[in-house]
């Protein structure tokens, strides 16, 4: 699996379901490893696949690309060289059977001129919702009716939607998701929904997917100081990130704010509300984030809510969430190129402000007509905008559109 958290989850689940040890030592039925760890296995480890009938399960197999050793990424190469022909049985799992870089997935078969992936078994979200395996998702798209951009010579432009703003290319999506007023509105809606859900499910939790550590720190402050919510942050930079996730899984803290974590595979069934504030706008990532709030856990209210902004690509993804395999094409190459590696997050950038190429000096983003949904007090710390380059004001009203999926009554 792609992470230690997911690997540990598999280890615990297999041990419990099979009533056998799954710790990889003498006498154990098996073990669970990360894809990254494969590169450090000695030759003697791989010999077990020749001497025993081994069943190898791969989770989130889309992380491993390539059809040959020459065209694969590092993880895919290990599978091709050491497992593909040696293991007696293999089972490759993924909820998103495609890659953003268009590379073929290792172990997968493709057919026809369009190179359509051939899955041996498909269990889609619609079926999972109908059978009570997954929650019914509702996606809330947040827009604004009056957005003002002012340049350094005080020339202003007015936009009536996020789409029209981004089409002009004077402001980036990063500017929107790091704007304090925009963050406050989306968090207010998320907090209101979580409060509503917790009336029936007192242990329900919320997830905020942030774009950087600095971004997450500001979100934590807003959640705690403005909305009086309990919250914890987890990031790829923390040595004890797995312990933080495990603790949150079993406690009653309202929100977990994540950077480069909890995007896929992590099982926290009490999560029912998510605010998507990541700068990553691929369909793969969008579905992975939505998947974090879809796990059923036997409580009364089994609806899931995802809040995000009406960025054109995200709107497109929301409206076709019912389609298990979006229209995509696969590129088969003669060799692997490092630049083809799927970019999920730039961990080197943690700035909370972006400098625009054409030196826009002011970006005015609209406000909700009623922002008193939850405790409206403002703390002194909140007076510092997330952006160092722009001053912000409130003009327009936020508006929401709910994309109801499957049998959702909303």
N, C-alpha and C positions, 0 to 999 in steps of 0.2 A: 504494500500500500504506500501512498505518497508521503505519509507523515507518521511520526511516533505515536501521536494521539490515536490515529486510526488503527495503527498496528496493535497498540495495546487494547483497543476496543475489540478487535478480532480475537485476540488472545483470550480475553475474558469471556467473550460470547461462546467461542468454540469449547472452551473448558467447561462452561456451565451447561451447554446444550448436549455435549457428548459425555459429560461426566468423566472426563479424562484430563490428565495434566497436559498443558500445551505450552510448556516453558522451554522446549528445545534441548533439555538435558536427558541423560540416560533414562530410558523407560517412558519418556513422554510420547504422546501420540503425534505431536508435531510442534510447530512454532510459527511465530508471526514476525515478519521483518519489513523494513522499509525498502523501497526501490534503491535508495541511495546506498544502503548497506551492502547490496550485492557486489559492488565493486571491491569490497574488502574481504570477500570470502576466499579462502584458500582453495587450491585444487582438490584437496582432500574432502572439502565440504561437498563439492559437486559430484563426487563419486557415489554418493548415496542414491542419486537418480539412476545410476547404472545398475546398482546392486539391489534396489528395492522398487516396489511398485508405488510410486509417489504421485499423489494428487496435489497439484499446485493451483492455488486460487489467486487471481490478480484482481485487486480492487482499483477502480478509477484507472483502467488500463489506457485511457486516452493520453495519459502522461508519457507513455512509452511509444515512440514512433519508429517507423521503418519497416521495410520488407526484407532487407538484407543487412548484413553487418556494415556494409559501406554506406548505406543510406539512412541508417538509424541514428537516433540520439543515444546518449550514454546509457540510459536505462534500457532502451530498446535493444541495444547491442548485447547487453548481458543476457537478456531473455533469449535472443536469437542464438547466441553462441552456447549457452549453458542449459537452457530449459526446453526450448521449442521442440527439439527432436528427442530429448532425453527423458522427459517426464512421461509417465504412463498416461496420465490424465491432466488436462488443464481446463480451467474455467476462468474466463476473463470477463469482468463485470465493469459496467460504466453506466451512469445515467445520462451521459452526454457523449454519444459515439461519434464524435468528430473533433478536430483540432482547429484552433484559430489560425494556425499557420498553414493549414490545408494539407499537411503531411499525412500519409496513411498511418493507421494505428497498427502497432505490432500485433501479430497473431490474427488479425482481421482479414477477411476475404472481401474483395471488391469485384463487381460485375458490370459488364457493359461499357460502352464508350464514356458514359458519364461517371464511371467508377463508383457506383453506389455500394455502400457497405452492406454486407449480408450478415445479419444477426441470426444466430441459431435459435434464439428465443428472445422475444420482446415482451416486456411487461410495462405498459405505458402509464402515464399519470392518470389518465381518465379511468382506466381499469382499477388502478390503485385507489382512487377516490371512491369509485362506485362500490368497491369491496371493503372499504373502511380501513385500508392499509395506510393511506395518506390523507391529510386534511384537505378540505376544499380551500384553494387559494383565492384571495381577492387582492388585486394589485391597484394601488391608489397612485395616480399620476398627478403631480402637483405642478401647476403653471401659474403665471402672473399676467395680469392684463395691462400693466404699465411699467415698463423698465426703461430707465433713463441712463444714457451713457454720455458723459461729458469729457471732451478732450482738454488739452492744456491751454487752448485759447478760448475756453468756455463755449465751444460749439457743442450743442446737444442733439442727440438723436433719441427718439422714442420708439419703443418696440412693444407690441401687444401680446407677445408670447415668447417663451424660451426658444422655440424653433426659429422665429424671425430674428431674434438676437444672435443666435449661433450661426445662422445663414450669413449674416453680415461679417462674421469672423473678427470683429473688433474685440470681442470678449470670449474667453474660453469656458468650457464646462467646468474646469477647475476653479475658476473664479466664482461660479455659482455655488458649488458645493462647499466652498470655504467662506462664503459670505455669512456673517453672523446672523443677520435677520432671516435669511433663507434657512439656515440651520435651525434657528429657534422655531420657525413655523413647522418644519417637518417633524422636529422633535415634539412639539406641542401636540401634533396629531397622533404621533406614535404613542406618547405618554397617555393621551386621552383614551386611545383604543386599548392599551395595556391595562389601564385602570378599569375599563369596562369588562375586559376579559377576566380580570382577577376577581371580579364580583362572583363569578361562577367557579373559576379555577384560581384559588389564592396563590398557587405556586407558579403561575404562568410567568414567563420571562420574555425580555425583548433583546434583540441584537441590533447594534449599529455597526455597519461596515464602513470604516473610515479609510482615508487615502494615505495617511502618514501618521507618525507618532505625534507630531505637533498638532495635527488636525484632531486626532483622538483625544489629546489632552484638553483641548478647548471644548470638545463635545462633552467630556466628563464633567468639566466645570459647569457647563450650562445645565446638564441633567441634574447635578447635585445642588447648585446654587439657585437656579431659576425655578426648576420644576420640583425640587425637593425629592428627587428620586435617588435610590441607592444604585450604585454603578461600580463596575470594576473594569479595568482595561487589560487586554492581553495582546501581546505583539510578538513578532518573530525575534525581537531583540532580547526578550526576557528569558533567562536561563530556566526558570520554573514555570514556563507557559503551560505545560501539560497539567501541572498541579493546580494552576489557576482555573483552567477549564474544568477539571474534575471537581474542584471545590464548588464552582458555579453550578455545575450539573446537579449537585446535591443540596445546595443551600436555597435561600429565599430572596437573594438579591434581585432587584428588578431588571437591571440592564447589564449587558456585557458589551463593551466596545472593542472591536477587533481590528487589527491591522495585519494583513498577511496570514491570518489564522481563521479558523472556523468557516472557511469558504466552502469546503467540501468534506464529506466523509465523517465529520465530527458529529457524534450522536448526542444531542441535548434535547430530548423530547419536550421539555417544558417551554422551549422557545415557541412563541406563537405570533410575535410581532417583530418586523424587521424594518429598519430604515437604511436604505441603500445609498450611501454617500461616498462610494468609491469612484475614483476617476477611471477605473477599468470599465470599458463599455462593450465587451465582447458578449455574444449570446451565451457562450459556454459559461462564462463567469456569472452572468445574470441568472441562469438556471441553477447554478451551484448555490448561489446565495439564497434564492427562493427555496431551495431544497432544505435549508436549515430550519425552516419553520413548518415543514410538512409532516414531521414525524408524529404519529398518533401516540397517545399515552393513556388512553382510557378515561379521560376526564370528560366533563359534560360538554363544554364548548369546544368543538373540533374544527373551528375555522382558523385560517392562517391569513395574516395581513402583511403585505410588503408595501412600503411607502418609498417613492422615489420621484425625481423630477421628470418633466415631460421633455427630456432630451430625445430627439427624433429616433435614434437607434433603440433606446430603451422602450419607447412607445411601440415600435415595431415588434420587439421581442415580447412585450406584454400581450399584444393581441394575437400572437401565434403560439402562446404557451401550451395550447392544447395539442399542438402538432409535435409528435414524439421526435421526429427527425427533420429539422428545417432543411430547406433546399440549400445544398452546399456542394462543392466539388473538391476533389482530392487531386493533388499534384504529385505525381511519381517522378522522383529525381534519380540521377545516376550516382550522386554522392550527397553526403550530408553537409549542409552549410550552417555554421554557428548562428548566422543571422536569422535562420529559420526557426530558432528556438522560440516557443510560445512565450510571450511576455505577459506575466501575470501581475507583477508589481515591481516598481523601481525602488528597491530598498535603500538606495543611496540618497534619494531625495526626500527630505523631510521638511522643506520649507512650506510655510503656510500661506505664502503669497506668490503670485506669478506676475512677472513684469511683461506687459503687452508690447508687441513689436512697434505699434504705432503710437506708443506713449499716451494711452488713455489715462486721464488723471482722476476721473470720477466715474463710478459705476453705481447708479441708483436702482436698487431692486425693491419691488413693491412689498407691502406688508399685509398681514391679514386684517380684515375689518374688525375682527374680534379676537384678540390674542389673550383673552383671560380664561382660556379653557382650563388651565391649571395655574397654580400660584403665580401671579404676575410680578412678584417682587424682582427687582433688578439689583444684583450685587455689584460692588465697585469693580470687581475683577472683570465683569461683563462689558465695561465701558471701553475696553481695548478691542478694537476690531481684529478679526483674524488676518486681514490683509494689511500689510504695511504700506501699500502703494495707493490705496484708494480710500476715499471717505464715502460712507453710505448713508442713505436717507430712505424714508418710506413714502411711497406715493400710491402705487396701485394695490389692488386687492388680490390675494392669492385665491386660486380656484382649484378644485379637485375633480378628478374624473376617476370613477371606480371601474376597473376592468373586471367584471364578474366572469368566472370560469366554471365550466362544467355545470353542476347543479347549484351553484352559489345563489342565494336569494338576494344578494346585495347588488 
